[in-house]
Amino acid sequence: MACVIYLGFLVSQVGHVLPQLKGGHQKISSRSLQDAAQTPFLGIPLDGTLSPPNFQEPQLGGNGTSLPPNVVYITLRSKRSKPANIRGTVKPKRRKKHATPLSYGQHFPKAAFMGQEESFEQQPRRAMYALGTRGPAVAPEARKHQLDEHRHKGMAIRERGHWRPEGISGGIKAQPQPEESNIRIYSESSPSWLSKDDILNMRILADSRIESIQEVPAHKAVLAVFARGPSTTGAACDQGQCGIIKRPLDMSEVFAFHLDRILGLNRSLPSVSRRLEFFQDGQARPVILWDSSLSPTDNNTHSSVRLTWGQYQQILKQKCWQNGKVPKAEWGCTEIHHHEWSKMALFDFLLQIYNRLDRNCCGFKPLKEDSCMQQGLKLKCSDQDSVDLTHIVQRRHDRRHLTFIDNKGFFDRNEDNLDFKILQGINEFPESAVSVLRSQRLREKLLQSLFLDKIYWESQGGRKGIEKLIDVIERRSKILLTYINAHGAKVLPMNG
């Protein structure tokens, strides 16, 4: 009897628990679905493979029964983009630069390769270098092998205790000529003021491979020997195959060359801008044609004829060789024609080149960066008649005419601080130059001419930078024209 009662009790308890379990499942399911519906999606996958669940359709198990919603939905966050300015957030790893090894000769001073403008006058005697300019792209392993090989060769030569200044023997293969010239001529003909020889020399200076380099301490520069054709014989520099590489701060010499041609003076040497791989700073440098026909100069005045300021003023009064008149011996004339001084004075005034006629800076207030201040020459203006002129150069076969060298101009000289001493004693000016200044076309011609030199154009900041330089020259030209009118100076044809 007791067993029957106990069995009845168990049945009643089971019947009571099952409805609770069934109702509990329903409550859990509805609560989970409600919470899931209220939970926002943080994102959707970028590839669209996942989609939000459909809460209207129950999920079924393998036997068709309902399953609790125990699936967790994961959304993919979009990939974080890199910051716009990566240099401002992550310091880039510096890539080690390898200088192109030189096969023979003393190495350049380290400062020169790092972009520091160290005077070549402080360097050892001139020596010939073999230059290895880089060729086409080389695999890193092969490039490393080449560097190691040349480094070991250099060590071996040093250990033998001698250097062979023998040009390019044993040097690295020279860089091939670029496919596109750095001298841009897009029209059918070049500007009329540039001759065919000018264009040819500009292309040689801008594009030719460099076979060797040689220090020129007197000019604080480097002499580059360009590659020649197999049919070329004789010394390279005697045939116009060499150029003087100057410092980046001498870039105004390129502007001076174009101005000289536009004004019809034709006294300066062809000059271009060029970036050279053996200078690691990447700056453009002026390259000026080496003219072997120039007369030898002394080391002090760098002139082929020596004149003091007093002597110069005296021969200006005598108008030596003008109109074919042979000067008298007591006049103290040189072989230089009177008109040459007028051309030089006009040219130097526009560019404010003071080192020829006013090396002591007695005609203006110099800056501390000017050579006269660095050498203490500004203090020597009490006896100006005894001051030597510098860079007065002729050609060996043409002693009547000057050649303008070292034409570094200054564009930072204010109009109220121009050096008018350059014009002292000059009463006549060349008609060809003055007519260009009066024509209002100087800007147009300078833009057209300077555009030919791609590297120079880019190094000066494009047209915007070039325009600023032309602004300076235009203001000075107006001042010069006013000076000519005020002093009653003559404007004469000075051909030849």
Secondary structure, 3 states (H helix, E strand, C coil): CHHHHHHHHHHHHHHHHHHHHHHHHHHHHHHHHHHHHHCCCCCCCCCCCCCCCCCCCCCECCCCCECCCCCCCCCCCCCCCCCCCHHHCCCCCCCCCCCCCCCCCCCCCHHHHCCCCCCHHHCCCCCEEECCCCCCCCCHHHHHHHHHHHHHHHHHHHHHCCCCCCCCCCCCCCCCCCCCCCECCCCCCCCCCCCHHHHHHHHHHHHCCEEEEEEEHHHCEEEEEECCCCCCCCCCHHHCCEEEECCHHHCHHHHHHHHHHHCCCCCECCEEEEECCCCCCCCEEEEEECCCCECCCCCCCCCCCCCEHHHHHHHHHHCCCHHHCCCCHHHCCCCCCHHHHHHHHHHHHHHCCCCCCCCCCCCCCCCCCCHHHHCCHHHCCCCHHHCECCCCEEECCEEEEEEECCCCCCCCCCHHHCCHHHHCCCCEEEHHHHHHHHCCCHHHHHHHHHCCEHHHHHHCCHHHHHHHHHHHHHHHHHHHHHHHHHHCCEEECCCC
